[in-house]
Amino acid sequence: MTTRGGTLRLATRGSDLALRQAATVKEALDGRRHAVELVEVETTGDQLQDELIHRLGKTGAFVRALDEEVIDGDLDAAVHSMKDMPTEMPAALVVAGVPERATAVDVLVTPDGTALADLPEGATVGTSSLRRQAQLLAERPDLDVQPLRGNVDTRIEKLLAPTLQQEHERRLDAAEGEADAATFERSLEEWFDGLREIERTALEREVETAYDGIVLAEAGLERAGLLHHVETERLPADQFVPAPGQGALAVTALDGDLAESIRGTLDHAPTRTATTVERTVLDELGGGCVAPIGVNAVVQGSVVHTAVRVLSRDGEEEVRATRDLPVEHHRRAARDMAAELADEGAADLIAAAKRAEPDEAKREDS
C-alpha cells in the first residue's frame, strides 16, 4: 500500500457520527505499514441544513465533496455511509472496502417508549426520508409525518426537548412555590443532575415542532453511542424495509494498488454481496432519492434473501416482493428481480414520484 509520506489520508464528513464511523475504518487500517489520518471535508448536505434530504440534488449530497478530494489526489480515500452513495460513481473511483455491516433496521424513538401501534391518532412523527414517510403512512395513515433534519444527536434533542422543557417548568414552579413541591420526590437540582448529557442539551434547544416520535437507523444510534440512552422500538424489516446500503460503510479510492490493499484489509464478503444486490436493484429501478424504495438483502448460505418494497409517497400504493437470489450470480439476479418489479408497477410508482418533485418545488417557492 503506497501513499504520500507513508500516511493514508482518509476523507470524512465532520459530524460526530461520521467521525465515529471513520474512526472504525482508521482503526482497521492503522499499522498496515503506514499511519492513517482522518481529514474532515464539508459536503453540500452539511451546508444546506434546512433542505430535505431528497431535495439535495438527486443523489450524493453527502458524498461528492469527499470523492472529489480523492479524484484530485489531495486525499487517498474516503469513508461514506453506503446508503448516501449514488449508484453511479465516477469512472476513476471504486468501492475499495466494505467492512462488516451493522444492523440495517429502523427504530422508532419516543420520549417514553411508546410503540408505533400505540401512538395516539394523528401523532406527529419526524423523518426526512421519503421511504420512511411512505412506510409509516402505509402502516398508520392517520399519522402526521413531518420533516426532520440534523445529525443524529440533533434529531434526538428535537424529540426530547418539549417533554423535558415542560417537566423543567413544572419543577421550577414547584421550587418557586407556585406549585405543590410535594409532587416531586427529587428537588429541581437533583432532577437536573440525573439527566443524561443529551437531555441537558435538549433542555436548551428551541424547536418548532413537537414530535411524538422519530424514525432513525438503529446503526446510526448505536454508532453515535445513543442507542441505550433513548427509548426505542425496533421496526420489523419485512414491513419497514431498510434503504439500500443502510447500516453499511464504504471506502472509496482510485482504482489501483491502494484500492486492492484496502479491500484485502477491510472487505467483508457477505456485506459486499448483500449491498451489491441492494444497490443493483436500486440502480435498475432508477428511483434515486426521489422515490420511496426499500431494499434489504441478507446472505444465507448459497442464496441472498432479498426483500424489495416500492411505495407511492402517501403509502397508499405499493409493489413488493421477496426472492432468494443465487450468490453465484447475485448481480444478474438482482437486475432480473428489479425488471420484474418494474413490470409489475414499480416503474409507474417511481415515475409518479419523479413527477411530483417539480410540483413540490413550485409550491415551496411560492
N, C-alpha and C positions, 0 to 999 in steps of 0.2 A: 504494500500500500504506500504510494508516494504522494506526498503533499508538500506544500511550500514550508520550508523550515522545519519539517517533521511534525507540524501541528495541523490536525484536521479541524477546519473551521466550519462549524455547523450553524446554519441559519435557523432561527426560531422566532415565532411571534413573542411579544413581551408580556403577554398575560400570565398570571400565576399558573393557570392550568397548562398553558403551552410550555412554560419553563419547566414545570414538573415533568411533563411528557418528554421533553428534550433531554432532561437530566437522566432519565432511564436509558435513553439511547447512548448518551455520553458515557454512562457507567459501563454499558456493554462493550463499547468500542475502546474505552480508555486502556492504555497499556499495551495495545497491539502495535508495538514498535513506534509509537508516537503519542503525543498528547492530544487531547480533544478540547477545543474551546467553543463555548456557545456564544453566538453573536445575535443580538436582538435586531429584528427588522420590522418596521411598521408596515402594515398592509392596508389596502383600501377598506377592508372590513373593519379594521381598527379605527380608521379615520372618520368613517361615517356611522357613528354610534346610533343615530336616530333612524336610520334606514332599516326596514325589514330585511331579513337575510335574503329572501327570494328576489328583492329589488336591487341587490348589489351587483348588477350585471348578471349575465346568465349563470355563470359558474366561476369559481376561482377567486372570489373576493378576498379570501384569507390565504391564498396560495401564490399568486403570480409574483408579488414583490420578492418573495423568498427565492423562487426559482430563477428569477432574472439575475439575482446576485450570483447564483451558481453558473448560469449560462455565460455571464460576463466574465467569469473567472475570479471574481472578488472573494467568493466563498466556495468551499469544496462540496458541501452537501446541505440539504435542508430537511427539517423534520416537520411533518404535517399530520394532522388528523385526517385519516383517509377519507372520511365522509365529506370533507371540504374540497377534495381534489376533483378537478374536471376529468371526465373520461378521456378527453383528447389532450395529449401532452405535447410540448414542443419536441421536434424530431431529435434534438441532441440529448434530451433527458431520458432517463429510465428510472423506474422504481427499483432502486438498488437493494433496499432491505425492507422486509415486512416482519416485524417482531411478533411474538405470540400475542394473540388478541385477548383483550379483556372481554367481559360480558357485553353483548350488543343490545340488551334490552333497555326499554324506557321505564322510568318510575314516575309516579305521581307524588309530589311533595306537598304536604298540607301542614298548617301550623300545629294541628292536634292529631294527626294520623288518620283522619277520615278517609275511607276508601272511596274510589270513584263512584261505586254504586250508591253510596250513602251521602254524597254531596247533595245539598238542597236543590230543589228545582230552580233553574236559572242561575246556578252558581257560576262565578267568573273564574275561568281557568286561563292561565297565561302560557303562551308559546308563540314563537315567530316562525315555526315550521309548518308549512302547508300540509305536509304529511300528517303531523300530529294533530293539527286542526281537523282535518278530514276524518281521521280515525276516532277522535273524540266525539265529533258530531254524529258519526255513524253509530257509536255506542250510546251516546246521550244527546239527542237532537235539541234538548232544552238548554244545554249549556251556552253560556255567553263566553266565547273564546276570544280573548283579547291579546294584542301584540305584547311581546316581552323580549327586550334586548338586554345585552350586557354580558359580562363574564359570569361564570357560574356563581361566584360569591355575591355578585351584584344582584342576580336574579333571586337568590335565596333571601337576601336582605329586603328586596322589594316585597316578597311574600310575607316575611315575618314582621315587617315594620308596623303595619296598622294595629295588629293584635298587641304587640309589645308596647306601643305608644299609648294605647288605651289602658293597658294594665298599669303603666307608669303613672298615668294621670290619676287613676283611682287610688293608687298608693300614695301619691303626692297629696291628694285631697285629704286622705286619712292622716297623713303626717302633719298636715297644717290644721287639723281639727275640723275640716269641712265634711268629713265622713267618719263612719264608725271604725276606728282603728282596730277594734277587737275582731273585725272581719278577717284580718290577716295574721297568720302565725309568725311571720317574719317582718322585721322592720324594712323600710324602704332601702336602707343601706345593705342589709343582709340579702334582700332580694336581688339588688343590683350586683353584689359581689358573687352571687351564684349563677349569673348569666354567663353563657359561653361568649367567646370573643365576637363571633359573628352576630350574636344577638345584641351585644352592646353597640356594634356598628350600625345595626338595623335601627336602633332607637334614634339615631341621629339622621336617618335618611328621610328625605322628603319624597313622597310617592303620590302619583296622580290616580292610580288605580288600586283598589283593594282587591287582591286576588284571594279566592278561596282555595286555590291550588295552582301549581305549575307543573309542567311535564319537562323532564330533563333526561339525558342519558345517564344511566347508572354508572357507567365507566367514568364519565366526567366528574360526577360527585365523588367517586372513590379516589380518583387521581388527585382531586383538589383537597382531599382529606376531610370532606364534609359529610360523607355518607352516614357515618354513625353519630352525627350531630343534628340530624333532622329526621322528621317522621316521614317515612316513605311507604308506598305500596308498589311492588313490582308488577308491571302491566304484562299480561301474557303475550308472548311473542307471536302466537298464531293469530291474535286479533290486532295487536299493535305491532305490526311487522316493522322491524327497525329499518333505518336508512341504510343504503348500500355502504359498506365500509365502517359502519358505526362500531365504536369500541376498538378499532384497529389504528395503528400508526403506519406511516410510510416514510421512508427516507429516499429522497430523490438525489441523483448525481448525474454527471455527464457519463455517457456510455464509455466504458473502458476498464482499465485495471482497478481503479479505485472502486468503481461500482461493483465489480466482481468480488473484491475483497470485503466490502461491506455486506454483500449478500451472503458470503460464506460465514461471516461472523454473526449476523443478525437474523437471518431468514428463518421463519417457522413455516415449513411446507404446507401444513393443513390450513393455516391462516391465509397464505398466499393463494392457495387453490380456492378457498371459500370466497375471499374478497374478489378474486378474478371473476368468478361466476356472477357475483352481485353486480360488479361494475360492467360486465359484458351485457347483462340483461338491461341495465340502465342505459347503456350506450345504444343498444339496439332499439329500445323503445323511444329514446330521444327526449326524455322528459326533463333532463337537467334539474334546475331548482324551481321550475315554474309549475310543476305538476305534483300532486300527492302520490308518491310511489314508495312503497316499502319492498325491500328485497333482502331476504336473510338466508344464508347458506351455511350448512354445517357438514363437515366431512365425517362420514360414518362408514368406516371400512373402505369398500370399493366404490361407494356412491357419495354424492354430495346432495344431502337433503335440502331442497330449495323451496322456499315459500315466497310468493310474489303477490302483492296487493296494490292495485291501481284504483284510485277513487276520484270522484268528482270533488271539487273543493268544498261543497256543502255536505259531503259524506253520504249523499242520497243514492248515488250510483257507484257500482264498483265491478271490477273484474279481478278474480283471484284464482290462484292455482297452486298446487304443491306437487313437486316432482322429485324423484330420485334420479339424479343425473350421474352418468359414469365418470369417475375420477379421471380415467384414461383419456377421455375426450370431453373434458368438462367445458372448455371454451366453446366448442362447436355445439354441444348440447344446450348450453345457455343461450346461444343465438337462436337455436331452433325453438326453445321454450318461449323466448321473447316474441318471436314471429307468430307463434300460435296465439299468444295472449293479445297481440296487436290485432290479429284477425277476429278475435272474439269480442272486440270492443275497446280494448285498452288504448288503441290508437285514437279512437274518437274522443275518449275522455281526456287524453293528453292534448289533442288539438283544441278542445274546448277550453282547457286551462290556459293554453297559449293565447287564444283569442281574448280571454278575459284580462290578460296582463295589460295591454294598452288601454283598455277601458278603465281599469283601476287607476292608472297613471293620470288619465284625464280628470277623473273625479277628484284625485288628491291635489291636482294643480289648480282646480277651480275654487 
